[in-house]
Amino acid sequence: MYVPTNWKDEVVEHPNRYRETSNADGSIEHVPDPGEVLQEGTPQSAVNFNHMEAGIFEAHQICAENTRMLNSERRKVAGIVGETLQVTLSNTQSYPFNNSLKTVQLTTPRNTKDYTITPEIVSASGGAIGDIEFSDKLLNGFKVAFTGSAKTVVLNLYVRGGM
């Protein structure tokens, strides 16, 4: 765990005072002459700066891990909530024949084909629905059909999982 350094400024009696010294080569040197030191400042050293760098790195690592975990949870929630699609299936043949098979494209492609599709019948006309069948599941879609004599069937399809 990172423990912050409590940085302190050096406080002196005369912060901007210098003493001028003449050198043998004719140059002049300005030497700090602060007077009495009222508060020692925190040393600006490699130890203190590296401690700060380690804390910044640790915070960055924690942030990256939190982002990874949030993205993982987001994918789980998206898989649970899923998506709802409405599909209208039409059959132009006479029973026992049926040509209602329709390809449905998923709005959100899945990572695996391990997703569930739950049908809800909204309406039907022209006969019995029979069974609802799903086939040819892919990452981005599947096929759906009904087996009965109905001419038109409207379905709500709830797709969950596969993320």
C-alpha positions in Angstrom: 0.0 0.0 0.0 1.3 3.4 -0.9 2.0 5.8 2.0 2.2 9.4 0.7 5.2 11.6 1.6 4.2 14.7 3.5 6.3 17.2 1.6 7.4 20.3 3.4 8.9 23.6 2.0 12.1 24.8 3.5 11.3 28.0 5.4 14.2 30.4 6.0 14.7 33.9 7.5 15.8 35.5 4.2 14.7 33.3 1.2 16.1 35.5 -1.6 19.3 36.8 0.0 22.7 36.0 -1.5 26.3 37.0 -0.6 28.5 38.1 -3.4 32.0 36.6 -3.5 34.8 37.7 -5.8 36.9 34.9 -7.3 40.6 35.0 -8.1 39.9 34.9 -11.9 37.8 38.1 -11.6 34.4 36.3 -11.7 31.7 36.9 -9.1 29.9 34.1 -7.3 26.5 34.4 -5.6 26.2 32.2 -2.6 22.9 31.7 -0.8 22.8 33.5 2.6 19.3 32.5 3.9 19.9 33.3 7.5 18.2 31.1 10.1 16.4 27.9 8.9 12.9 28.0 10.5 11.7 24.7 8.9 13.7 22.0 7.2 12.2 21.1 3.8 11.7 17.5 2.6 14.8 16.5 0.7 14.4 16.3 -3.1 16.1 13.0 -3.5 16.0 9.9 -5.7 14.6 8.0 -2.7 11.6 10.4 -2.4 11.0 10.8 -6.1 11.2 7.0 -6.7 8.7 6.4 -3.9 6.4 8.8 -5.6 6.9 7.0 -9.0 6.2 3.7 -7.4 2.9 5.1 -6.0 1.9 6.4 -9.4 2.7 3.0 -11.0 0.7 1.2 -8.4 -2.3 3.4 -8.9 -2.0 2.9 -12.7 -1.9 -0.9 -12.2 -5.0 -0.8 -9.9 -6.8 1.4 -12.4 -6.0 -1.1 -15.3 -7.2 -4.1 -13.2 -10.4 -2.2 -12.3 -11.0 -1.4 -15.9 -10.5 -5.1 -16.9 -12.9 -6.3 -14.2 -15.5 -3.7 -15.1 -15.3 -4.8 -18.8 -15.7 -8.4 -17.7 -18.8 -7.6 -15.7 -20.2 -5.5 -18.5 -19.9 -8.5 -20.9 -21.6 -10.7 -18.3 -24.5 -8.2 -17.8 -24.8 -7.9 -21.6 -25.1 -11.7 -21.8 -27.8 -11.8 -19.1 -29.8 -8.9 -20.4 -29.4 -9.9 -24.0 -31.4 -8.5 -26.8 -35.0 -8.7 -28.0 -35.8 -9.1 -31.7 -39.2 -9.2 -33.4 -39.6 -11.5 -36.4 -42.5 -12.1 -38.7 -42.6 -15.5 -40.3 -44.7 -16.3 -43.4 -45.8 -19.6 -44.8 -47.2 -19.8 -48.4 -47.5 -23.5 -48.6 -50.4 -25.8 -47.6 -50.1 -28.0 -44.6 -48.2 -30.4 -44.0 -45.7 -28.3 -46.0 -44.2 -25.1 -44.6 -41.6 -22.6 -45.9 -41.5 -20.2 -42.9 -37.7 -20.6 -42.3 -36.1 -17.2 -41.9 -32.6 -16.1 -41.1 -32.3 -13.7 -38.2 -29.3 -11.4 -37.7 -28.2 -10.6 -34.2 -27.7 -6.9 -33.4 -24.7 -7.8 -31.1 -22.5 -10.7 -32.4 -21.7 -13.3 -29.8 -18.4 -14.7 -28.7 -19.7 -18.2 -28.6 -22.6 -20.1 -30.0 -23.6 -21.0 -26.4 -26.6 -18.6 -26.3 -30.3 -19.3 -25.6 -33.2 -18.1 -27.7 -36.6 -17.9 -26.0 -39.6 -17.3 -28.3 -42.7 -15.4 -27.3 -45.7 -15.6 -29.7 -47.1 -12.1 -30.4 -49.7 -13.1 -33.0 -50.6 -15.8 -35.5 -53.1 -16.0 -38.3 -54.4 -18.5 -40.8 -54.0 -21.7 -38.8 -52.1 -23.4 -36.0 -48.5 -22.5 -35.1 -47.1 -25.9 -34.2 -43.6 -25.8 -32.8 -41.0 -23.0 -33.0 -37.7 -24.4 -34.2 -34.2 -22.8 -34.2 -31.3 -24.0 -36.4 -27.9 -23.1 -37.8 -26.8 -21.0 -34.8 -23.8 -18.8 -35.7 -22.1 -16.0 -33.8 -24.0 -13.3 -35.7 -27.4 -15.0 -36.3 -29.6 -18.1 -36.6 -32.6 -19.5 -38.4 -36.1 -19.8 -37.0 -39.3 -21.5 -38.4 -42.6 -22.7 -37.2 -44.0 -26.2 -38.1 -47.8 -25.6 -38.2 -50.3 -24.5 -40.9 -50.4 -20.8 -40.0 -49.9 -18.3 -42.8 -48.2 -15.6 -40.6 -46.6 -15.8 -37.1 -45.1 -12.8 -35.3 -42.5 -13.7 -32.6 -40.5 -11.8 -30.0 -37.2 -13.6 -29.6 -35.1 -13.1 -26.5 -31.4 -13.9 -27.0 -29.2 -14.3 -23.9 -25.7 -15.5 -23.3 -22.9 -16.3 -25.7 -20.7 -13.4 -24.4 
